[in-house]
Amino acid sequence: MMFGLSILGLCSFAMDVYETGSRVGNILTLILTAVAFKFILASILPKVPYNTLIDYYILYSTFQLGFMTFLSLIPSLFTDEETGVIVNYDIGYIALAMILFGLFVWYLYALFAIRNNSNASKEVKPIDGKNWYNFKFVTPHFLMDESVKVDFLCINK
């Protein structure tokens, strides 16, 4: 979904170079859609106290759309229309490369994280009458002197 929104952001480079309002409006609409998608995912996925791989990709895609907003304004700064069109194409290719590079890096990071996490491939077997939840806790700054370690929390039904 976020990859599709990023690709749709490239449509602003297909618009007329001097229609800055339409270009910026197009990308800002996509940013709002990305934020709404993030809220939908947050309501569906389990709440964890750290960023997951999908969170990192969504954050990168949202940043990327914001940066594309800035990039879409650059061609309108040129007074010569031919130069503005050439710069527009070049910046469009840079934005496409940025999208594909981000997807590639995220994919490699996901493969690396899955390979190095020995628990990622293990099947979770439920125990009758109990639900097991695994949390990662971070010690707050005001408790740094005390050692607090909680690895597993068992909640009985």
C-alpha positions as CSV (number, residue, x, y, z in Angstrom):
1,M,0.0,0.0,0.0
2,M,2.7,2.5,0.9
3,F,4.7,1.5,-2.1
4,G,1.7,2.3,-4.2
5,L,1.2,5.7,-2.5
6,S,4.9,6.5,-3.2
7,I,4.5,5.6,-6.9
8,L,1.4,7.8,-7.1
9,G,3.5,10.6,-5.8
10,L,5.4,10.5,-9.0
11,C,2.3,11.7,-10.8
12,S,3.1,15.2,-9.6
13,F,6.1,15.2,-11.9
14,A,3.8,14.4,-14.9
15,M,1.8,17.6,-14.2
16,D,2.7,21.0,-15.8
17,V,5.9,22.4,-14.3
18,Y,4.3,25.7,-13.2
19,E,1.2,24.3,-11.6
20,T,2.7,24.2,-8.2
21,G,-0.6,24.2,-6.4
22,S,-1.8,21.0,-8.1
23,R,1.6,19.3,-7.6
24,V,1.8,20.1,-3.9
25,G,-1.9,19.3,-3.4
26,N,-1.5,15.9,-5.0
27,I,1.4,14.9,-2.8
28,L,-0.2,16.4,0.4
29,T,-3.3,14.3,-0.3
30,L,-1.1,11.2,-0.5
31,I,0.6,12.1,2.8
32,L,-2.8,12.4,4.5
33,T,-3.7,9.0,3.0
34,A,-0.4,7.5,4.4
35,V,-1.2,8.9,7.8
36,A,-4.7,7.4,7.7
37,F,-3.3,4.1,6.6
38,K,-0.9,4.3,9.6
39,F,-3.8,4.8,12.0
40,I,-5.7,1.8,10.4
41,L,-2.6,-0.4,10.8
42,A,-2.2,0.8,14.4
43,S,-5.7,-0.3,15.2
44,I,-5.3,-3.7,13.6
45,L,-1.8,-4.7,14.7
46,P,-0.9,-5.6,18.3
47,K,0.5,-2.7,20.3
48,V,4.2,-3.1,21.0
49,P,6.6,-0.6,22.7
50,Y,9.0,-0.5,19.8
51,N,8.9,0.1,16.0
52,T,8.5,-2.9,13.8
53,L,9.7,-3.4,10.3
54,I,6.4,-2.1,8.8
55,D,6.6,1.0,11.0
56,Y,10.0,1.8,9.6
57,Y,8.8,1.4,6.1
58,I,5.8,3.5,6.6
59,L,7.9,6.3,8.3
60,Y,10.3,6.2,5.4
61,S,7.5,6.4,2.8
62,T,5.9,9.3,4.6
63,F,9.2,11.1,4.8
64,Q,9.8,10.3,1.1
65,L,6.4,11.8,0.2
66,G,7.3,14.9,2.2
67,F,10.6,15.2,0.4
68,M,8.9,14.8,-2.9
69,T,6.8,17.8,-2.1
70,F,9.9,19.8,-1.8
71,L,11.4,18.3,-5.0
72,S,8.2,19.1,-7.0
73,L,8.7,22.8,-6.3
74,I,12.2,23.0,-7.7
75,P,11.4,22.9,-11.4
76,S,9.0,25.9,-11.1
77,L,12.0,28.1,-10.0
78,F,13.5,28.1,-13.5
79,T,12.2,30.9,-15.8
80,D,13.0,29.0,-19.0
81,E,10.3,26.4,-19.7
82,E,12.6,24.0,-21.5
83,T,15.0,24.0,-18.6
84,G,12.2,23.5,-16.1
85,V,10.8,20.5,-18.0
86,I,14.3,18.9,-18.2
87,V,14.9,19.5,-14.5
88,N,11.4,18.1,-13.8
89,Y,12.2,14.8,-15.6
90,D,15.6,14.5,-13.9
91,I,14.0,15.1,-10.4
92,G,11.3,12.6,-11.3
93,Y,13.9,10.0,-12.0
94,I,15.7,10.9,-8.7
95,A,12.4,10.5,-6.9
96,L,11.8,7.1,-8.5
97,A,15.3,6.0,-7.6
98,M,14.7,7.1,-4.0
99,I,11.5,5.0,-3.9
100,L,13.1,1.9,-5.3
101,F,16.2,2.3,-3.1
102,G,14.1,2.6,0.0
103,L,12.1,-0.5,-0.8
104,F,15.3,-2.4,-1.6
105,V,17.1,-1.4,1.7
106,W,13.9,-2.2,3.7
107,Y,13.7,-5.6,2.0
108,L,17.4,-6.4,2.8
109,Y,16.9,-5.2,6.4
110,A,13.9,-7.4,6.8
111,L,15.8,-10.4,5.5
112,F,18.7,-9.6,7.8
113,A,16.3,-9.2,10.8
114,I,14.5,-12.5,10.1
115,R,17.8,-14.4,9.6
116,N,19.3,-13.1,12.9
117,N,16.2,-13.6,14.9
118,S,16.1,-17.3,15.9
119,N,12.6,-16.9,17.3
120,A,11.2,-15.7,13.9
121,S,11.0,-19.2,12.4
122,K,9.8,-21.0,15.5
123,E,6.2,-22.0,15.8
124,V,4.4,-20.6,18.9
125,K,2.5,-23.4,20.7
126,P,-0.2,-22.2,23.0
127,I,-0.5,-23.8,26.5
128,D,-3.9,-24.9,27.6
129,G,-5.5,-22.3,29.9
130,K,-2.8,-19.7,29.5
131,N,-1.9,-16.9,27.1
132,W,1.8,-16.0,26.8
133,Y,2.9,-12.6,25.8
134,N,6.5,-11.5,25.2
135,F,7.3,-7.9,25.8
136,K,10.5,-5.9,25.5
137,F,10.8,-3.5,28.5
138,V,13.0,-0.5,28.6
139,T,14.1,0.8,32.0
140,P,12.9,4.4,32.5
141,H,15.6,7.0,33.2
142,F,14.4,7.4,36.8
143,L,14.9,3.7,37.6
144,M,18.4,3.4,36.0
145,D,20.0,2.6,39.4
146,E,17.6,-0.3,40.0
147,S,17.7,-3.4,37.9
148,V,14.3,-4.4,36.6
149,K,14.1,-7.4,34.3
150,V,10.9,-8.8,33.0
151,D,11.1,-11.1,30.0
152,F,7.8,-12.9,29.9
153,L,4.4,-12.1,31.3
154,C,1.9,-14.8,31.8
155,I,-1.8,-14.0,32.0
156,N,-4.2,-16.6,33.1
157,K,-7.7,-16.8,31.6
